[in-house]
Amino acid sequence: MTPAFVHHGGVTGVGSEPSVLLLHGAGMDHTVWRGLARHLAHHGWRVLSPDFPGHGRTPGPALESIEEMAAWVIRLLDDEGVSRTTVVGHSMGGLVALRLGAQIGPAVNGLVLVCSATRLDVHSELQQAADARNHKAVELILSWSFGAGGRMGGMSDPGVSALDTCRRVLERGLGVLGTDLRACSGYVSGSEDAAAIRVPSLVVSGSEDRMVRPNSAAALAGILTGAGFELVPGGGHMLMVQQPERVRRLVDGMLASGQLLGSQSDV
């Protein structure tokens, strides 16, 4: 397979299990998971946070379908010697996680799906701008991904802006954004794949996410057998960047207990 860049959270030389696979969204790369990856890697987990082909530090071309991305991830896990893993996916990465869960069932310990749904329909204006590699696509995504709170800094590190962080990542990925968005629109088996999954799952949504509305995320949780649903007040589509501590606590809770600790209330 194409040589892949995989971020391990700054820790190498650990065993193949237990492991956590972090899958990024459209036009993004492993850096959106950097904080979570480092936290997990320093708390006993083997972390695999890959850049999909054409993204970040993995050579292209970008893959054109969710099915191709899932097949690529399966080969990556084999190359890394990982037989079982918990999968955390954001947006497009959540779709890939659904496909993985349906395809390799017993090899997936559990799922955490952040700001994702059974299908991600892409607005025609966004798709056209992304196909043209027009910076307008970046600004559209940001305008639909952040509520008022997220536009006011919103990071635990002083002087760091969640919105500007995501802008820089999307600008790096603008060349593949159109391909990614078409892959999302073209994935039509999300409901079928979700219904086939029989592992602990948690769906996390931001109350101010206008890219993937909370009701769409809740509908996904309703299809997954026994899934939990967590609505994060004030959260937007880039939840793992805007509210990283909240996402970390939710992932920690699932990994620590083997059960889903999601609820409708704030943690």
C-alpha positions in Angstrom: 0.0 0.0 0.0 1.0 3.7 -0.3 3.4 4.6 2.5 1.3 6.1 5.3 2.2 8.6 7.9 0.9 7.5 11.3 1.1 9.6 14.4 1.5 7.6 17.6 1.1 10.3 20.1 4.8 10.7 20.8 5.1 7.1 22.2 6.7 4.3 20.2 7.8 0.8 20.9 4.6 -0.3 22.7 2.7 -3.5 22.0 0.0 -3.9 19.4 -2.9 -3.8 21.9 -4.8 -2.2 23.5 -5.0 0.3 20.7 -7.1 3.3 19.6 -7.4 4.3 15.9 -8.2 8.0 15.3 -9.7 8.9 11.9 -9.8 12.6 10.8 -12.4 14.3 8.7 -12.6 15.8 5.2 -9.7 18.0 4.2 -8.0 17.5 7.6 -5.1 15.4 8.9 -3.9 13.8 12.1 -3.1 17.1 13.8 -6.8 17.6 14.8 -6.3 14.6 17.2 -2.8 15.6 18.5 -3.9 16.4 22.0 -6.1 13.3 22.4 -3.4 11.1 20.8 -0.7 12.3 23.2 -3.0 11.8 26.2 -4.0 8.3 25.2 -0.4 7.3 24.3 0.8 8.4 27.7 -1.9 6.4 29.5 -1.2 2.9 28.2 -2.8 2.9 24.8 -1.2 2.3 21.4 -2.4 5.2 19.3 -2.7 5.1 15.5 -3.6 8.5 14.0 -3.0 8.2 10.3 -3.2 10.8 7.5 -5.4 9.4 4.8 -3.7 9.3 1.3 -3.2 12.8 -0.1 -3.6 14.4 3.4 -1.0 15.7 5.7 2.2 13.7 5.4 0.8 10.7 3.5 1.4 10.8 -0.3 -1.6 11.0 -2.7 -3.7 10.7 -4.6 -6.7 11.0 -2.3 -9.1 8.1 -2.2 -12.5 8.7 -3.9 -14.9 6.7 -1.7 -15.5 5.8 1.9 -15.3 2.1 0.9 -11.8 2.7 -0.5 -10.7 4.5 2.7 -12.0 1.7 4.9 -10.1 -0.9 2.8 -7.0 1.3 3.1 -7.4 1.4 6.9 -7.8 -2.4 7.0 -4.5 -2.8 5.2 -2.9 -0.2 7.5 -4.0 -2.1 10.6 -2.5 -5.3 9.1 0.8 -3.6 8.4 0.9 -2.2 11.9 0.2 -5.7 13.4 -3.1 -4.5 15.1 -5.8 -7.2 15.3 -8.3 -5.3 17.5 -8.8 -1.6 18.1 -11.3 1.0 19.3 -12.1 3.4 16.5 -12.7 7.2 17.0 -13.8 9.0 13.9 -14.7 12.6 13.2 -17.2 13.5 10.4 -15.9 11.7 7.3 -13.7 9.6 9.6 -16.9 8.6 11.3 -18.3 7.2 8.0 -15.1 5.2 7.6 -15.5 3.9 11.1 -19.0 2.7 10.3 -17.8 0.9 7.3 -15.0 -0.7 9.3 -17.4 -1.8 12.0 -19.6 -3.4 9.5 -16.8 -5.1 7.6 -14.4 -6.3 10.3 -16.8 -6.6 13.2 -14.9 -8.6 15.8 -11.7 -6.6 15.1 -13.4 -3.4 16.3 -13.8 -3.2 20.1 -15.9 -0.1 20.1 -16.7 3.1 18.3 -16.8 6.8 19.2 -18.3 8.8 16.3 -17.8 12.6 16.7 -20.1 14.9 14.7 -21.1 12.2 12.2 -24.2 10.6 10.8 -25.3 7.7 8.5 -24.9 10.0 5.6 -23.2 13.4 5.0 -25.0 15.3 2.3 -22.8 18.2 1.1 -24.3 21.6 0.2 -23.8 22.2 -3.6 -22.2 25.6 -2.9 -19.6 24.0 -0.7 -18.9 21.2 -3.2 -18.5 23.7 -6.1 -16.1 25.8 -4.1 -14.1 22.8 -2.9 -13.9 21.4 -6.4 -12.4 24.7 -7.6 -10.0 24.7 -4.7 -11.5 28.1 -3.8 -10.8 29.4 -0.3 -14.5 30.1 0.0 -14.9 26.4 0.8 -12.8 26.8 4.0 -14.8 29.8 5.1 -18.1 28.0 4.5 -17.0 25.0 6.6 -15.9 27.3 9.4 -19.1 29.4 9.3 -21.2 26.2 9.7 -18.8 24.5 12.2 -18.5 27.1 15.0 -21.1 28.7 17.2 -20.7 32.0 18.8 -18.6 30.6 21.7 -16.2 28.9 19.3 -15.5 32.2 17.5 -14.2 33.8 20.7 -11.0 31.7 21.1 -12.4 28.7 22.9 -9.1 26.9 23.6 -7.7 25.8 26.9 -4.3 27.2 25.9 -4.2 31.0 26.3 -4.0 32.9 23.0 -4.9 29.9 20.8 -8.0 30.1 18.6 -9.9 26.9 17.7 -11.3 28.6 14.6 -7.9 29.7 13.4 -6.4 26.3 14.1 -9.0 24.6 12.0 -8.6 27.3 9.2 -4.9 26.4 8.9 -5.6 22.7 8.8 -8.3 23.1 6.1 -6.1 25.4 4.1 -3.5 22.7 4.0 -6.1 20.2 2.8 -7.9 22.3 0.3 -6.4 20.4 -2.6 -8.2 17.2 -1.5 -11.3 18.6 0.1 -13.5 18.3 -3.0 -12.6 14.6 -3.4 -13.4 14.0 0.3 -16.7 15.7 0.2 -17.8 13.7 -2.9 -16.8 10.6 -1.1 -19.0 11.6 1.8 -22.0 12.3 -0.4 -21.4 9.0 -2.3 -21.6 6.9 0.8 -25.1 5.6 0.9 -24.8 2.4 3.0 -24.4 4.2 6.3 -27.7 3.0 7.8 -27.2 -0.5 6.7 -23.6 -0.6 8.0 -24.7 0.9 11.3 -27.4 -1.7 11.8 -24.9 -4.5 11.3 -22.6 -3.2 14.1 -22.7 -5.0 17.5 -20.1 -3.3 19.6 -20.3 -0.5 22.3 -20.7 2.8 20.5 -21.0 6.4 21.4 -22.2 9.2 19.1 -21.1 12.7 20.2 -22.6 15.9 18.7 -22.3 19.6 19.3 -25.5 21.6 19.8 -24.3 24.3 17.4 -23.0 22.0 14.7 -24.5 23.1 11.3 -22.4 20.7 9.2 -23.9 17.6 10.8 -27.0 18.6 12.7 -27.5 17.0 16.2 -30.8 15.3 15.0 -28.8 13.5 12.3 -26.2 12.4 14.8 -29.0 11.3 17.2 -30.6 9.3 14.4 -27.3 7.4 13.9 -27.2 6.6 17.6 -30.7 5.2 17.3 -29.6 2.7 14.6 -26.5 1.5 16.4 -27.4 -1.3 18.8 -27.3 0.1 22.4 -25.4 3.2 21.5 -25.0 6.2 23.7 -25.6 9.8 22.6 -23.9 12.8 24.0 -25.0 16.4 23.1 -22.3 18.9 24.0 -23.8 22.3 24.7 -22.2 25.1 22.7 -20.1 22.6 20.7 -19.6 22.9 16.9 -18.6 20.5 14.2 -14.9 20.8 15.1 -15.7 19.5 18.6 -12.3 17.8 19.2 -10.5 21.1 18.6 -13.0 23.4 20.2 -13.7 21.3 23.3 -10.8 18.8 23.5 -11.1 18.2 27.2 -14.7 17.2 26.9 -14.0 14.8 24.0 -11.0 13.4 26.0 -13.2 12.7 29.0 -15.8 10.9 26.9 -13.2 8.7 25.1 -11.5 8.0 28.5 -14.8 6.9 30.0 -15.5 4.4 27.3 -12.0 3.0 27.3 -11.8 2.7 31.0 -15.1 0.9 31.6 -15.8 -0.8 28.3 -19.3 0.7 28.6 -20.6 3.9 27.1 -20.9 6.8 29.6 -22.7 9.2 27.2 -25.7 11.1 28.5 -27.6 14.2 27.6 -26.2 16.1 30.6 -23.0 18.0 30.9 -20.0 16.3 32.4 
